[in-house]
Amino acid sequence: ILNDLKKNKIKLVIVATDASANTTKVMRNKCDSYHISLRIFGTRAELGQALGKAERVNVGITDKGFASKLLSMIDE
C-alpha cells in the first residue's frame, strides 16, 4: 500500500480498528501527506472476510468510483 500511495494509485485506505497503534499512525501520516482519504473501520477478520482472504490490517482501494461509494457508506 505504501508503494502505491507514493505512485498516487490509491484513492482510499481502510485500516482495521484492531490494527496496532504504530500501523495506524504510519498509515494516517502517509495518507495525510499524499492527501488520500483514510477510514478506520471493521476488524482485521472482517476486512479479510470482505475480500475473501485471510485477515487484513489495511486495504487500499484503487478504483475512484468504488472508493467514493465506500466512503459514503462508511460515513453514514
Sequence and secondary structure as in RCSB ss.txt:
>XXXX:A:sequence
ILNDLKKNKIKLVIVATDASANTTKVMRNKCDSYHISLRIFGTRAELGQALGKAERVNVGITDKGFASKLLSMID
E
>XXXX:A:secstr
 HHHHHTT  SEEEE TTS HHHHHHHHHHHHHHT EEEE S HHHHHHHHTSS  SEEEE  HHHHHHHHHHHH
 
